[in-house]
Structure formats: C-alpha cells, structure tokens
C-alpha cells in the first residue's frame, strides 16, 4: 500500500509539473495569428499550437505584442513561448526550439486551368520568358529570388505591389500571369472574397523553410520543450498535423 501511495504521489507531482500555464506572445499575422470580430484568437498557428498543448497537457495565456519586443521578452524570460519562429544562431543563445511543426512556403499562383500552360521549371526561366509575375513589397522570397533580382533581365518580369488584393486585380485583368504568395494566405483570401475556384498552384518551387516553436531558456526547462516536441511527433505520425495545415492552405 505504501508503494502504491508513493507512486500516486509521484504521478500527481508529474501532472502538476506538466500543468504549467505557458505565457505565449502573438502578433497580428493573418491568416496565422489574428482575432475575429468576436475577439477570438484564430489562425493556422493558433490551431496547431492549441492542439499541441492539449496533447502535451499544458495550458496557455496569450499576450499580443510586437515581434521585436516579444523576442526581447523571450531573452529575458518575461515571456515563455513564441510561435512561428525560425532558428538562427543568435536566437539559439537564449532560446530552445522544437522540431519544425510547419513550413514557411512561397509558391506561384495563377488563374485556374493555366498552370500547365505556363512553362517555368526554375525561377531563372522567368528571365527568358514572356511572363510577368506579381510580388508584394517587403516580403522575403528566398535567396535565389534575391540573387536573381540583382541581374538585368529577371527584374523586368517582376511587378511589385502593396498587397495581395492588388496582385489579384492585376491577374484578373491579365496584366500579370501569376503572383508569389504563401498557400495559407491565398486560401484565406479566396474564402473571404468567395473566389474559390479562381486560382491554382503552379509546380514551380520558390522558397521553403522550417518553422518552429521557440521557448525562453530563462523561463522554460528542457523537459517542457521535450514534452511539446513529443506531442508534435505524435501529431505528425497520426496525420493530425497535416490535416490542420491542409485545412488552412489547400485551395478548393
């Protein structure tokens, strides 16, 4: 009986230690992190992260704040967690990271039914074509794109605009043949403006990188990160993670 009581106490202590309320920062980043008209926190990152927390047995408290301040608070330990983070050598000095839970992806989107007729196998092929492609000012489209923009011919096939609405307008008017955007953004745009069936993804690869959950080394122990990481592995294996990502990124 004594051994059973000890075991129950140890289990209870374990559950209590894993019931930590994690302080999580977020910044408006549609459609990954945002509030709806009812002030509910929604988005791809929120849905994935809440599912991971549930699987791992944690709770959370969310605070909206600018990204640079968020990184500072991760460094000082005033915040525990950041979603949607990339790994860098600088961040490794003050933060712990899970395995990637999704990809940051940029693809070429064109009018529905046009993908096969647009003959582009590499991004460099654009420089030797008659195609025009729209991009949004201030976005990162990968190292290859960055280097090609330093050449003479490639920039002549790029039209820079302010937002996705402008790119869609140019596409529908025939002024561009496609535009670069991440799949989740075009999916949300199509749903919002009832434009499902208007666009399709071209096979051309533009840019992709891993996205992780980042934890403060000051505020969060490694065993917490390990538990979250294990939950991600379980969700990957079961297909649950892919199902959530597809829900937010695959066009109808």
TIMAR-788731 format. One record per residue: x, y, z negated of N, C-alpha, C, O in turn. Coordinates in steps of 0.05 Angstrom, whole numbers, plus 5000, padded with zeros to 4 digits. Atoms other than C-alpha are relative to their C-alpha. Layout:
N
XYZXYZXYZXYZ
...
% end
This chain:
252
501749765000500050005000501750255000501250455014
498249775002505750474982501250065028501450295036
498849964973508950365051498050125019498750285036
502149894982502350505086499650304994499350455013
500449725007501551155047502350175011501950405020
497749864990508651365066499850045030500450265040
500349994971507351205139497950215008498350365027
502149814995500851615137501050284996500350475010
498949735006504552205106501850095022501850325030
498149934978509952175159498550075025499350265040
501649954976504752145214498650284997498550435017
501449745005500952735182502050235004501350435016
497949794998507453135178500750045030501150275038
499449984972508852975251497950165015498550335032
502249864987501953215273500050294994499650465011
500049735008502553845233502250155015501850385024
497749874986509454005264499350045029500450235041
500649984972506453895333497550165005496650195027
502449844997500354325319500750305001499050474996
499049734999504554955328498450175020497850095042
501349814983500955555356502150155015503650325003
497949884984505455785413499150285009496950315019
500549724991505756535428501050035028503450025034
499550004971505356595503499450275013497350375009
500549754986506257215544499049955029499549745040
500950024972503057345612499850285012499550474997
500349754985502757885665498249955024498249745036
501850034977497558005719501549925025503350065034
498750124977499757575777498049825015498049585012
502250144987493757385820501149835023502849935038
502150155016491956815830501249814979500049614972
498750185019496856515780499250074971498849894955
500749925027495256925718498350265002499350465012
501749774998489357405713497549974982497049764972
502650005014482757595678497850035020498050175040
502449954983475957525710498350224987499150344968
501749785010470158005699499049954972498150134958
500850065028468357635635502450004981502249914958
497649985016475457755610501249724993502849704974
498950275005477057005613502749995015503050105037
497350044987484356825628499949775019499349545011
500250204979484556445693502550005017504250185015
497850024981489456235747501449735000501049574981
498650254998493755665770501849944976501849724965
498150045022499055765716498449944974499249774958
501650045025493755815660498849725000498849594979
501350274999490155185683502049784995501549594980
497950205004496554785687501050004971501249804958
498849985026499455045622498149914978498949774959
501950095020493054945582499649695000499249574979
500250304998492554225608502549874988502249664974
497550115012499854105588499950024969500649834955
500249965029498654395518498149804988498749684967
501950205010492553955509501249724999500849574980
498850274999496453345530502149974978502449754966
497850015019502253515483499150054971500650014952
501049955026497853715424500750274988500950304964
499449735010499454455419497750195006495950135022
501949794995495255085416501550255008504050255007
498549774990496855775443498550264993496150264987
501149735003495856515432501350175022503750195024
499049864976496456955494500150304995498350424983
499649715001499057665499500850105027502750005039
499349884974499158085562502250214996501950394978
497849815001505658475572501749995025501749795039
498350004976510458685627502249794999503149724978
498150224998515358155652502750074987503849904973
497449945011521758525632499950004970501749914956
500350005029519158635561499749714990500649644969
500450285007516957905560502649864998503149714979
497450125000523957675577501650094975503049934963
498649905024526758115522499049874975500549804957
501250125024521857825471500749704999500949594977
499150285000523857115493502849994989503549814973
497249995009531057305480500150054969501849934956
499949935028529557605411498449804982498749804958
501750185015524557065391497350114992495849984977
502649885006518557535386497849865016495449885009
501950164984515157105440501249725003503749695005
499050284997515656345446500349915028502349785035
500250134973513856195518499450195022498150405019
500649864975513756465589499349785021500849595024
500750184977510156105646501250125025502150355026
499349904974512056165719502950105002503350315015
497249905002519556235706501949845018501649605022
497850124985525556105750502449974981502750134962
497650045016532155845720502350175011502750185036
497549864993538356285721502049964978501349894956
497950035020545056255686499650194976500250124953
500549805021543356885647497849914981498149934957
502250095017536756605622500749764984499649724962
499250245014539955955602501450064973501449904955
498649925025543856335548498050044977498850014954
501949945021537456505510497449845002495749874985
502650144997532056035535500549705007502649625018
500150284993530455295542497949975022495950125023
501950044978526855035604499049715002500549524996
501050274993522354455621500949935029502150095042
499850074972522754075686498150185015496350305003
501849834984519254435743497149884998496849644998
502750095001511654405739498550075026496349975031
501149944973510254705808502350135016504450195006
498149874982513855005868499050285006496650335009
500749744989514055735889500549975030502849925039
499850074972512655655963499050235018496950355012
500949814980512156136022499749845027501549705035
500550144974509055876087499050215021498250435014
501149844979506956156154497149925005496549685010
502850054996499356216161499150145026499850375031
501049904974495856306229497049965002495849854984
502850054995488856306258499449705002501149555012
500850284999485255646251500149905029499050025048
499750124973486955196311502350095016502750005038
497849894985493155586331502749894992504749945006
497450095010498655236291501649845020504049895023
498650184981500454716344501050165024503050085036
499349854977500855236399502350204995503550305014
497849815008505855676361502549834996502949704976
497650175000512555346377502350134985504050264996
497849915017517055516319500949764982499349674966
498950225017521454966288501750104978501949984957
498349885021526155416249499350304999498250415018
500549725003525556126223501550165021500650375030
498349864981531156336270498750005028499350175045
501350014974526856126330498350245005497850325028
501749764997522556736317501450225015500250375031
498449794987528257186342500049975030500550165044
499850064971527956856411497249945011497049795031
502750054992520356846417498550265007499650475005
501849774996514557306435498150044977496350214978
501849995022511257216367500750234981503050324979
499749795021510157756314498849894974496749764974
500850115025509657576241499850234979501650404978
500349805021507058006183501149914973501049674966
499150055027510258046114499150234982498450444991
500849805020508658426050502450134988504349994980
497749855012513358966024500549914971498649894956
499250065028517158785961500249714993501049644971
499950295005516558025967502649875008504049975027
497550154993522357535969499249765017497549605009
500750214982522157056027502349805005502349655024
497850194998528556666015502650115012502650325024
497449914991535956726031500250005030501450195042
499850014970535256516104498650245012499750375030
501449774990530057056116501650264995501850435013
498449775008534357566080502450045019502950275028
497749984981540357406125499150065028500550225042
501049944973536257406189499250295003499350395025
500949724999533658096172502450195005502050425011
497649844996540958346178500849995030502550145038
499350034971541158136252498550215016496950365006
501349814982538858536312497349925009495450075008
502550094987533458106343497849934981495550004986
502050115018529857796284498150224989495650184990
501849795011527158446251498050115020495950215012
501849904979523958636318497449845001495449925013
502350175000518958066306498550004974496749844969
501249985027517058276235498550264997499650475004
501649765006511558766216499650004969498449814958
500249985029511858996143497550164992497150395002
502549865008505259186109500050014969501749904956
500349965029502859356038498949754986499949684965
501450225014498358756022498949805020499049845044
501150214984495058126047497650085016497249985039
502349904985488758496068500850125026499550085047
499049884975492758886119501149795019500649825043
499150224983496058256145497749855013497849795037
502350144990489357916153498750175023497950065043
501149824980486658516191501650005026500449985048
498350014977492558516238499849745015499849735040
500250274988491857766250497349985015497349895038
502750034988484357806265499850185025498350125043
500049824977485658386314502049915022502050035043
498150104980491157996349502650155002504150115021
497549855000496758466331502449844990504749914996
498050185009500657916296499149715005496749665008
500750294995500957156307499749854974498649624974
500250135026501356986233501350184979502450394985
498749855022503757226165501149814979500249584976
498750165020508156966109498650064973498350294965
501449975026504556836042500249734986500649524999
500150255015504256315987497249885003495250035003
502650144996498655795995497850084980495550104988
502049945021495155965929498850285005496450315001
501049744995494556695949498050015023495950135021
501950004977491356566017497549844994495349915004
502450155009486756045986498150174984495750174990
501649825017484256545934498750225017496450305013
501049794983483557085987497749905017495650035020
502150124983479456626033497549954984495349994994
502350055017474956435975498550264993496150274994
501149755009473957145952498450145022496250255017
501249854978472157426021498449815018497749895041
501650204985468456796045501149975029499749995048
498750044975473556676100501249725002503249685017
499150274997474555936091499649905029497549955041
500250094972475955606158501250195020501350145044
498849804982479356236186503049965005504150055025
497050024998486656046173500949714997499449544987
498850265004491255446175503050044996504250245005
497249985006498355306152501749885023501149665033
498150094980503955246204502049824986502549854963
498150195011509154696194502750134994504450004981
497449875004514955196193500650044970498950144955
499149965028518755196127501350274997503150345012
498949735005520255886100501750004974504150064975
498549985026522155846026498549844979496049834978
501250155022521055405965502049984977504449934982
498350035024523855395894498449894977496049904977
501350125023522355055828499250214980500550414976
501049835021518155395775499749844974498849614974
499850145026518855215701498550164978497750394982
500949875024516155375632502550064983504249894980
497649905013521255775592499450054970497350174963
500349975029522055765515502350154988504650124996
497949855015525756225468501649804983500549644968
498350175016531755875437499950084971500249924953
500249905028530956315375497549904986497649834963
502650065013523656145363499049715003497349634987
501150264994522555445392502249784999504249815013
498150225002526154795374499849835025497849825040
499850174977528354305427497949785000496949705022
502050215001523453775403497250095011495749935022
502549894988517654235423500250005030498349925044
499650004971520554325493499949725011498749675032
500050284991521553575498497249895002496549755020
502850095000514253445480498550115023496949975036
501249874977511953945532500949875026499449815045
498850134977516653635583498949725005498449645028
501150274998514052935568497150025011496249855027
502749974991506953185579499950065031498249965045
499849944971508953465648500549745015499349695036
499350254987511952785666497549825002497049705022
502550165000505452435646498050105021496849945035
501949894981501252915687500949975029499349945047
498950054973505852835747499449715009498549665031
500350294994505452075743497149935005496549775022
502950064997497852075736498750135024496550065032
501249854978496752555793498450244991497450405008
501649785011493253055747501250275008499750465014
498649744994498453605760499650075030498950305036
500349954971498053525836497150085006496650245024
502849944995490453545833499450294993497950425008
500449725007490554225797501250185021500050375029
498649844981495654505845498550015027498250225039
501550014975491754275906497450154999496550285019
502549855004485354575878500450305005498750435016
499549724997488655255879501450085026501650325032
498349934978492855205942499249885027500149985048
500750124974489654765996497550135012495450154999
502249874986485255126046497849795007498449565013
502350174992478354836061499949975030498249835041
% end
